[in-house]
């Protein structure tokens, strides 16, 4: 048991789980890493250790993959009817919902996000995703094909793609785990789940509850560790599919490796998403939505609206309104109930974001508000920061910062702003604020992005496809498209005469 002093706001259940020295979850058992290595998971609100966690190496990856293979081919999971999978997935959703308070506190502790946001967005969203995909279990079916050959029955079967290696980011730890686990389970796959080293706690908790729900041992294995753990999982020949959410840089490496190995892969990567306010927009709604679009989750969202384009006639008014909102936002520990923006997740991320703020100053952008630490103490805090500039070529206007930093840019015409919005390697999301339905859909067709939000930002639903164009990823998650990523199609030909 860890002797670290944990925040007093934690419930007894959350405190007990967080303080435990955490092992790997392989084949239904908690086990130490084969070489005994561990690492510390850190509370970003205080920069103090929470507890120690096992660091999985190649031998642990191999053991977990073998367990997943056995569960796929030789366990009750392999022969369980679709309705049985649905029942187990729904039971897991029930257990997570019953434990919602504990999960919200664990996310606030390990990630730093405000606990009320963790409850409404992360925990409730996780429950919705598992329940949505439980409903898909009995809708996985092939079709009969009217082929030209006489006396021939030709049909397709949908079968699980196999053992899936799933690598989860640290910005929405449990929610992103559900985005990948839920469709994989619905398809009948088995999983080796690797949470981010910064935020391992909620994934371990989900793994334990999955066993309690009756999901057989080996179906979900949880390996905590660092980048080397994820690399070993990608490289393992027994893994049939990789699903990754994270940086474009790492995504390119994974894409290259899976391409050489001809493994199935889905990649949800970075973004530098444009958010466009047209002259006729409801400015109050646009300001409120744009503020949330960048500062939600302390800017640590792949689809954050980090480039704000405002028509020159409204530019000063919108910038002033955003600055006023930023000045009233409270930055503090995630477990405190009145916190609006929690800390960044780690010291590394803190240094990265501050370096971008300094780059913005050095390149001549105007710092309107923010730019410094937002709370006393040793946590990784940064104030909501707003720059203005007329240049699209600045580092802060082109590169993904992944922090609470917004760059506002003026524009003149619809065609101009569409071209500038698309002038990026990314294409994850884009937003349009307008009362003109024609211009709304005209821009929606012109913008090169996987999601376009009109008079809103960041909407997510388990049934609505999510993913990016260009360097923002490969494939889609959620809904039917997300489920298909975990299925193979087999064509069966039968001569009848």
C-alpha positions in Angstrom: 0.0 0.0 0.0 1.3 3.4 -0.9 2.1 5.9 1.9 1.5 8.9 -0.3 -0.9 11.5 1.2 -3.9 11.7 -1.2 -6.3 14.7 -1.4 -8.9 14.8 1.3 -11.8 15.1 -1.2 -11.4 11.5 -2.2 -14.1 9.0 -1.1 -13.0 6.0 0.9 -13.5 3.8 -2.2 -11.5 6.0 -4.5 -8.8 6.5 -1.9 -8.4 2.7 -1.4 -8.2 2.0 -5.1 -5.9 4.9 -5.9 -3.5 4.1 -3.1 -3.1 0.4 -4.0 0.2 -0.6 -5.7 -1.2 -1.5 -9.1 -0.3 -4.6 -11.1 -1.0 -5.7 -14.6 -4.3 -7.5 -15.5 -3.5 -10.5 -17.6 -5.8 -13.5 -18.1 -8.1 -12.4 -15.3 -5.3 -12.1 -12.7 -3.4 -9.2 -11.2 0.3 -9.9 -11.8 3.5 -8.0 -11.4 5.6 -7.1 -14.4 7.9 -10.0 -15.4 11.0 -7.9 -14.7 9.5 -6.3 -11.6 9.7 -2.8 -12.9 7.2 -0.1 -11.8 6.6 3.6 -12.3 4.8 6.3 -10.4 1.5 7.9 -11.6 1.4 11.6 -10.7 -1.3 13.9 -9.4 -1.0 16.8 -11.9 -2.7 19.2 -9.4 0.2 18.8 -6.9 3.0 17.1 -8.9 3.1 14.5 -6.1 3.0 10.7 -6.7 -0.3 8.9 -6.3 1.0 5.4 -6.2 3.2 2.9 -8.1 2.1 1.0 -11.1 3.6 -2.0 -12.9 5.6 -1.3 -16.1 4.9 -4.0 -18.7 7.7 -5.2 -20.9 7.9 -7.5 -23.9 7.4 -10.6 -21.9 4.2 -9.2 -20.3 2.9 -8.2 -23.8 3.5 -11.7 -25.0 1.7 -13.2 -22.1 -1.3 -10.9 -22.5 -1.5 -11.5 -26.3 -1.4 -15.3 -25.7 -4.2 -14.9 -23.1 -6.3 -12.9 -25.5 -5.7 -15.5 -28.3 -6.9 -18.3 -26.0 -10.0 -16.3 -25.0 -10.7 -15.6 -28.7 -10.4 -19.2 -29.9 -10.7 -21.6 -26.9 -13.0 -20.0 -24.3 -16.7 -19.5 -23.7 -16.3 -16.1 -25.3 -15.6 -17.8 -28.7 -18.9 -19.5 -28.7 -21.0 -17.0 -26.8 -24.1 -16.0 -28.7 -24.5 -12.3 -29.7 -27.2 -11.8 -27.1 -24.8 -13.2 -24.5 -22.1 -10.6 -25.4 -24.7 -7.9 -25.2 -25.8 -9.0 -21.8 -22.2 -8.9 -20.5 -21.4 -5.5 -22.0 -24.6 -4.1 -20.5 -23.7 -5.5 -17.2 -20.3 -3.8 -17.4 -22.0 -0.5 -18.2 -24.2 -1.1 -15.1 -21.2 -1.6 -12.8 -19.5 1.5 -14.1 -22.6 3.5 -13.6 -23.0 2.2 -10.0 -19.3 3.2 -9.4 -19.7 6.6 -11.2 -18.5 8.7 -8.2 -15.4 6.7 -7.8 -14.5 6.8 -11.5 -15.1 10.6 -11.6 -12.7 11.1 -8.6 -10.1 8.8 -10.1 -10.1 10.7 -13.4 -9.9 14.1 -11.5 -7.0 12.8 -9.5 -5.0 11.0 -12.2 -5.8 13.4 -15.1 -6.5 16.7 -13.3 -9.8 17.5 -15.0 -12.7 19.0 -12.9 -14.5 16.2 -11.2 -17.9 17.5 -12.3 -16.8 17.4 -15.9 -15.3 13.9 -15.4 -18.7 12.7 -14.1 -20.9 14.2 -16.8 -18.5 13.8 -19.8 -16.2 10.9 -19.1 -18.1 8.5 -16.8 -21.6 9.1 -18.2 -20.2 9.0 -21.8 -18.4 5.7 -21.0 -21.7 4.1 -19.9 -23.5 5.4 -23.0 -20.8 3.9 -25.3 -20.9 0.5 -23.8 -24.7 0.4 -23.9 -24.8 1.7 -27.5 -22.4 -1.1 -28.7 -24.2 -3.7 -26.6 -27.1 -3.0 -28.9 -25.0 -3.7 -32.0 -24.1 -7.3 -31.0 -27.3 -8.7 -32.5 -27.0 -6.5 -35.6 -23.8 -8.0 -36.9 -24.8 -10.0 -39.9 -23.8 -10.7 -43.5 -25.9 -10.8 -46.6 -26.9 -13.2 -49.4 -25.5 -12.0 -52.7 -27.4 -12.7 -56.0 -24.4 -13.8 -58.0 -24.6 -14.6 -61.8 -23.6 -18.3 -61.4 -26.6 -20.7 -61.5 -27.4 -23.0 -58.6 -25.0 -21.1 -56.3 -25.6 -19.8 -52.8 -23.2 -16.9 -52.0 -23.3 -15.1 -48.7 -21.0 -13.2 -46.4 -20.2 -13.7 -42.8 -19.0 -11.0 -40.4 -16.3 -12.3 -38.0 -14.2 -10.7 -35.3 -10.9 -9.3 -36.6 -9.1 -11.1 -33.8 -6.8 -9.9 -31.0 -6.8 -6.1 -30.8 -4.1 -4.0 -29.3 -5.6 -0.7 -28.1 -3.5 2.2 -27.1 -5.3 4.9 -25.1 -4.4 8.6 -24.6 -4.3 10.5 -21.4 -6.7 13.3 -22.1 -9.9 11.3 -21.7 -8.6 8.0 -20.2 -11.8 6.0 -19.5 -13.9 7.6 -22.2 -11.3 6.8 -24.9 -11.0 3.2 -23.5 -14.7 2.8 -24.0 -14.5 4.1 -27.5 -12.3 1.2 -28.3 -13.3 -1.5 -26.0 -17.1 -1.3 -26.7 -17.0 -2.0 -30.4 -14.3 -4.6 -30.1 -16.4 -6.5 -27.5 -19.5 -6.2 -29.6 -17.7 -7.7 -32.6 -16.5 -10.6 -30.5 -12.8 -9.6 -30.4 -10.4 -9.9 -27.5 -8.2 -7.0 -26.3 -4.9 -6.0 -24.9 -5.5 -2.5 -23.6 -2.6 -0.2 -23.0 -3.6 3.1 -21.1 -1.3 6.1 -21.1 1.4 6.0 -18.5 0.1 9.3 -17.1 -3.4 8.0 -16.4 -3.6 4.3 -15.8 -6.0 4.1 -13.0 -9.4 4.1 -14.6 -8.5 1.4 -17.2 -7.4 -0.9 -14.4 -10.7 -0.3 -12.7 -12.6 -1.1 -15.9 -10.7 -4.3 -16.3 -11.6 -5.4 -12.8 -15.2 -4.6 -13.3 -15.3 -6.5 -16.6 -14.4 -9.6 -14.7 -17.0 -8.9 -12.1 -19.5 -8.5 -14.9 -18.8 -12.0 -16.1 -16.6 -11.2 -19.2 -14.3 -14.2 -19.3 -10.7 -14.0 -18.3 -8.4 -13.0 -21.1 -11.0 -11.1 -23.1 -9.8 -7.8 -21.6 -6.1 -7.6 -20.5 -4.7 -4.3 -19.2 -1.0 -3.5 -19.5 0.2 -0.4 -17.9 3.5 1.1 -19.0 5.3 3.6 -21.2 5.9 4.1 -24.9 8.1 0.9 -25.0 5.0 -1.1 -23.8 2.9 0.3 -26.7 5.7 -0.3 -29.2 6.0 -4.0 -28.1 2.2 -4.4 -28.5 2.3 -2.9 -32.0 5.2 -5.2 -33.0 3.8 -8.4 -31.6 2.9 -10.8 -34.4 0.0 -12.2 -32.5 -1.9 -8.9 -32.6 -4.3 -8.7 -35.5 -5.4 -5.0 -35.2 -4.0 -1.9 -33.6 -6.3 1.0 -32.5 -4.4 4.1 -31.4 -5.4 7.6 -30.3 -2.6 10.1 -29.8 -0.1 12.3 -31.5 0.3 12.4 -35.3 4.0 11.8 -34.8 3.5 8.5 -33.0 0.6 7.6 -35.3 2.9 7.8 -38.4 5.3 5.3 -36.7 2.4 3.0 -35.9 1.0 3.3 -39.4 4.4 2.5 -40.9 4.8 -0.6 -38.7 1.3 -1.9 -39.3 1.6 -1.3 -43.0 4.7 -3.5 -43.2 3.0 -6.2 -41.1 -0.3 -5.8 -43.0 -2.2 -5.5 -39.7 -5.5 -3.7 -39.5 -5.2 -0.3 -38.0 -7.3 2.7 -37.0 -5.6 6.0 -36.0 -7.2 9.0 -34.4 -4.5 11.7 -34.3 -3.9 15.4 -33.9 -5.7 18.5 -35.0 -5.4 22.3 -35.4 -9.1 22.8 -35.9 -10.5 26.0 -37.4 -13.5 27.7 -35.8 -15.2 30.3 -38.0 -17.5 33.1 -36.9 -19.4 34.6 -39.8 -20.6 38.2 -39.6 -24.3 37.3 -39.1 -23.7 34.9 -36.2 -25.3 35.1 -32.8 -22.1 36.5 -31.2 -23.1 35.6 -27.6 -23.6 32.0 -28.6 -20.5 32.0 -30.8 -18.3 33.4 -28.0 -19.6 30.9 -25.4 -19.2 28.0 -27.8 -15.8 29.1 -29.0 -14.6 29.5 -25.4 -15.6 26.0 -24.6 -14.3 24.7 -27.9 -10.7 25.6 -26.9 -10.6 25.7 -23.1 -12.7 22.6 -22.3 -10.4 20.0 -20.7 -7.7 22.7 -20.4 -7.3 22.6 -24.2 -6.2 18.9 -24.1 -8.6 17.7 -26.8 -7.6 16.6 -30.3 -10.6 18.4 -31.8 -10.0 21.7 -29.8 -11.0 24.8 -31.8 -7.6 26.3 -31.5 -7.7 28.6 -34.5 -10.5 31.1 -34.3 -11.4 33.1 -37.5 -13.5 36.1 -36.9 -14.7 38.6 -39.5 -12.7 41.8 -39.3 -15.9 43.8 -38.4 -16.5 41.8 -35.3 -13.0 40.9 -34.4 -12.3 43.3 -31.6 -15.7 42.7 -30.0 -15.3 38.9 -30.0 -11.7 39.0 -28.7 -12.7 41.3 -25.8 -15.6 39.0 -24.9 -13.4 36.0 -24.9 -10.7 37.8 -22.8 -13.4 38.7 -20.3 -14.6 35.1 -20.0 -11.0 33.9 -19.6 -10.3 36.4 -16.7 -13.3 35.0 -14.8 -12.3 31.3 -15.2 -10.9 29.6 -12.1 -7.9 27.5 -12.6 -7.3 24.9 -9.9 -7.2 21.2 -8.8 -9.7 19.0 -10.4 -11.1 17.7 -7.2 -12.2 21.1 -6.0 -15.8 21.7 -7.0 -15.5 25.3 -8.2 -12.6 24.6 -10.6 -13.2 25.5 -14.3 -9.8 24.6 -15.8 -7.7 21.9 -14.2 -4.0 21.4 -14.6 -2.2 20.1 -17.7 -1.6 16.4 -17.3 2.2 16.3 -16.7 5.4 18.3 -16.3 6.3 17.4 -19.9 3.0 18.8 -21.2 3.3 21.9 -19.0 6.8 22.7 -20.4 5.5 22.1 -23.9 2.6 24.5 -23.6 4.6 27.2 -22.0 7.2 26.9 -24.7 4.5 27.6 -27.3 3.3 30.6 -25.4 6.9 32.0 -25.4 7.1 31.2 -29.1 4.0 33.2 -29.7 5.4 36.2 -27.9 8.8 35.9 -29.7 7.1 35.7 -33.1 5.2 38.9 -32.5 1.6 37.7 -31.8 -0.3 39.9 -29.3 -0.9 38.3 -26.0 -4.4 39.5 -25.0 -4.8 37.5 -21.8 -3.2 34.6 -19.8 0.2 33.2 -20.5 1.2 32.3 -17.0 0.5 29.8 -14.2 -3.1 29.9 -13.0 -2.8 28.6 -9.4 -0.4 28.5 -6.5 1.5 25.4 -5.7 3.5 22.8 -7.6 0.8 21.6 -10.0 1.0 21.9 -13.8 -1.3 24.9 -14.2 -1.6 27.3 -17.1 -4.1 30.2 -17.4 -6.5 30.3 -20.4 -4.4 32.1 -23.0 -5.5 34.2 -26.0 -3.3 35.5 -28.8 -4.3 37.6 -31.8 -2.3 37.8 -35.0 -2.9 38.4 -38.7 -0.4 35.7 -39.7 -1.3 32.1 -40.4 2.4 31.1 -40.6 3.2 31.6 -36.9 4.1 28.4 -35.0 1.2 28.9 -32.6 -1.2 29.2 -35.6 0.1 26.0 -37.3 1.2 23.5 -34.8 -1.0 21.5 -32.3 -0.3 22.9 -28.8 -2.7 20.7 -26.9 -3.2 23.2 -24.1 -5.4 26.2 -23.2 -4.1 28.5 -26.0 -6.3 30.1 -28.6 -5.1 32.1 -31.6 -7.6 34.5 -33.1 -7.2 35.6 -36.7 -9.3 38.2 -38.7 -10.6 37.5 -42.2 -12.6 39.3 -44.9 -14.5 36.9 -47.2 -16.0 33.4 -47.1 -13.8 32.0 -49.8 -10.7 33.4 -48.1 -11.5 31.9 -44.7 -12.3 28.5 -46.2 -8.9 28.4 -47.9 -7.1 29.5 -44.8 -8.9 27.1 -42.6 -7.9 24.2 -44.9 -4.2 25.4 -45.1 -3.0 22.8 -42.6 -1.8 19.2 -42.5 -4.7 18.4 -40.1 -8.3 17.7 -40.8 -10.1 16.5 -37.6 -12.7 19.1 -36.9 -14.0 22.5 -38.0 -16.8 24.9 -36.8 -19.1 27.5 -38.3 -21.2 30.0 -36.5 -23.9 31.7 -38.6 -27.6 32.3 -38.9 -27.4 31.8 -42.7 -28.2 28.1 -43.4 -26.9 28.4 -46.9 -23.5 29.7 -45.9 -23.4 27.1 -43.1 -23.7 24.1 -45.5 -21.6 25.8 -48.1 -18.7 26.0 -45.7 -19.5 22.5 -44.4 -18.9 21.2 -47.9 -15.7 23.3 -48.4 -14.0 22.5 -45.1 -11.6 19.5 -45.1 -12.4 17.9 -41.8 -13.9 14.7 -40.4 -16.4 16.6 -38.3 -18.0 20.0 -38.9 -19.9 21.7 -36.1 -22.5 24.3 -37.1 -23.5 26.6 -34.2 -22.0 24.2 -31.7 -18.7 22.6 -30.9 -17.3 19.2 -30.0 -20.6 17.2 -30.1 -20.1 13.5 -29.7 -22.5 10.6 -29.9 -21.8 6.8 -29.9 -23.7 6.5 -33.1 -22.0 9.3 -35.1 -18.7 8.6 -36.9 -15.6 10.4 -35.6 -12.2 10.6 -37.2 -10.1 12.8 -39.4 -8.9 13.8 -42.9 -5.2 14.1 -43.8 -2.8 13.8 -40.9 -5.6 13.6 -38.4 -5.9 9.9 -38.8 -7.2 6.7 -40.6 -10.6 5.2 -40.3 -13.5 6.1 -38.1 -14.7 5.3 -34.6 -18.3 5.1 -33.3 -21.5 3.7 -34.8 -21.6 1.3 -37.7 -18.3 2.5 -39.1 -16.6 2.0 -35.8 -17.9 -1.5 -35.5 -16.8 -2.4 -39.0 -13.2 -1.6 -38.0 -13.3 -4.7 -35.7 -14.9 -7.1 -38.3 -13.6 -9.1 -41.2 -15.9 -10.1 -44.1 -15.8 -13.7 -45.3 -17.5 -14.7 -48.6 -18.9 -18.2 -48.7 -19.7 -19.9 -52.0 -21.9 -23.1 -52.0 -22.7 -25.1 -55.2 -26.3 -26.3 -54.8 -26.4 -28.6 -57.8 
